[in-house]
Amino acid sequence: MVVVLFLMVTSSVEFIRRKYFEVFWYTHHLFGIYLIALGLHQFQRLLPVQTNYKQHDPANCSRSEAIFNICKQAPTFEAAAPTSWMWFIGPLGIYVLERIIRHIQYFLPVTITKVVEHPSKVYEIQMKRPFFHAEVGQYVFINVPRASLLEWHPFTLTSSPEEDYFSVHIRVVGDWTGAVGRYLGVGSGLFRQSRDLPRIFIDGSFGTASE
């Protein structure tokens, strides 16, 4: 548990998140191992718990025994039952439900309507998806399985709510953004048919920090 927490905390620093996003992403999914360990570590039943509070109340016996002579019975103990799971089972259930809803959204078909190249290694992806609606300043997570099966990257939406599409602008700054650009034909000067474009999954949109 300590090792998992150490990895999650150290990979959260800004330098790691910006330069090695994959490390940040993968280490934070170790929380599942942490929760399993948290739920199981008490099954060794190493923690004692007192069983005769009525006959021997620790809060009162030490100061009243000499006066009232009511604490003649010695305290008795037994191994405590596991209780850690009670603290996270509720939030974990909410998290699982939220992930199920988001997975349903993942598989709504996304159509790439246009790819625009801009200066400074920036390209724009214009897309459409059923039931998608976004406000100004919101963002989405994008996954391109051909570039990376597990990586999801956040991008601010650059289109206005009045448009009949939504778009993001991506600057090539690393392996993932470069790979997505190549699969979209950025820099090749060649026109690509829709069937040749990579499949894209969208998660969102999500609200801004000011909402």
Salt bridges, closest charged atoms under 4 A:
GLU14 OE2 - ARG18 NE 2.91
GLU98 OE2 - ARG102 NH1 2.92
GLU124 OE1 - HIS118 NE2 3.02
GLU124 OE1 - HIS169 NE2 3.48
GLU135 OE2 - HIS133 NE2 2.78
GLU151 OE1 - HIS153 NE2 2.69
ASP164 OD2 - LYS128 NZ 3.86
ASP203 OD2 - ARG102 NH2 2.19
